[in-house]
Amino acid sequence: MDYVMFAQLLGDVGFPVAITIYLLLNMEAKIERLESTIHTLAESKESDDMER
């Protein structure tokens, strides 16, 4: 999202909605990384359970 598009969005829908969209877009990578970590932990737990 470039600055001009963000500024136009801000004028059209208001500050709270624009900030919400901005935060959701920026947090997407963090959510994907968290999902990957949870998946890795689940696999690790399964392999530990099989060894017992």
C-alpha positions in Angstrom: 0.0 0.0 0.0 1.6 3.2 -1.1 1.3 6.6 0.7 -1.1 8.1 -1.8 -3.5 5.2 -1.6 -3.3 5.3 2.2 -4.0 9.0 2.3 -7.0 8.6 0.0 -8.3 5.8 2.1 -7.9 7.9 5.2 -10.0 10.7 3.7 -12.7 8.3 2.5 -13.4 6.0 5.5 -11.8 7.7 8.4 -8.8 7.3 10.7 -9.9 4.3 12.8 -10.7 2.2 9.7 -7.5 3.1 7.9 -5.4 2.3 10.9 -7.2 -1.0 11.4 -6.5 -2.0 7.8 -2.9 -0.9 8.0 -2.3 -2.9 11.2 -4.0 -6.0 9.8 -1.9 -5.9 6.7 1.4 -5.5 8.6 0.6 -8.2 11.1 -0.1 -10.8 8.4 3.6 -11.9 8.3 3.7 -12.2 12.1 0.6 -14.3 12.2 2.0 -16.7 9.5 5.2 -17.0 11.5 3.3 -17.8 14.6 1.2 -20.4 12.7 4.5 -22.0 11.5 5.9 -22.1 15.0 2.7 -23.7 16.4 2.9 -26.4 13.7 6.5 -27.1 14.4 5.7 -27.5 18.2 2.9 -29.8 17.4 5.2 -32.0 15.3 7.8 -32.0 18.0 5.3 -33.1 20.6 4.0 -35.9 18.4 7.6 -37.2 17.8 8.3 -37.0 21.6 5.1 -38.9 22.3 6.0 -41.7 19.8 9.4 -42.1 21.4 7.9 -42.9 24.8 
